[in-house]
């Protein structure tokens, strides 16, 4: 099982000084975090895509390319690329180039996105949200199959055999589908035989088992071998020396970010009580010491019928760079080996 990290590259207010770092400083810290993850043994690092003042990830391929030049082994992916609001040709070219820079370590995780700012920004109609994704995914998959494509759709000018370059190192280039809670999204990924990334930011992960089963059944019906399917789960979390330390460090930024999003969307702000409830053995918040996190990862994998990757979303607006580096180190040097050892023991 692979263990990874995802980031939305939020601006950070240092909890000790109350000073919010500049965008230049935050991006430099991000690259240091990815290098540290690479050296610590973390398997993957993903960067999201947002078009908001509080996140600095509007151009994830640029950030990942900078990281690729500084790292050696870690896999680098989007988390997610908002394909509904992107030109598939440019997305393919950017990530094929990233694959060349990294020597074959790039991956795409594509989705529809949970924020809507990109639609008016790029002159798109929100009512075309799902149709845009389906059409753009179809073109993206054709682009990875062949350097010349004949294709037409409703939302983009047709391709009539033009060449799309460069070509990536990996063949086929890895394309995952990122999903939330829509059954149709799970079915679509399964029918296409694409690996699945499930974003779980609240509630209890085991409740997603029927949807994961739906993905596997859709793949089976479409003729895809079960052993070729992959399931990844993305959850909020961090690692510290003690579970109490992880919970106390993560809460202020968690409450700040989800409180703001809650005001935008009309749902209640988190409380410490609701936050602590989700830190339990079956909750979606993965906060604790290395043994606690490893145990929780394996329990979630069993509850979902087996997973291939878990990524911790460590974005936090009140977590210092030093604490984030420490969490990354523990994830790579302690959680990863613990999970690998226990998986091997179970398999043996």
Secondary structure, DSSP 8 states (H G I E B T S, - for coil): -EEEEEE--B--B-TTT--B--HHHHHHHHHHHHHHHHHHT--EEEE----STTB--TTHHHHHHHHHTT-SS-EEEES-EEGGGS-HHHHHHHHHHHHHHHTS-EEEEEE--S--HHHHHTT--GGGHHHHHHHHHHHHHHHHH-SEEEE--SSS--EEEEE-----SSSS--EEEEE-S-HHHHHHHHHHT-EEEEEE-SS-GGGGHHHHHHHHHHHHHTT--GGG--EEEEEEEEE-SSHHHHHHHHHHHHHHHHHHHHHHHT-----HHHHHHTTSTTSS-EEE-HHHHHHHHHHHHHHTT--SEEEEE---TT--HHHHHHHHHHIIIIIHHHHHHHHHHHH-
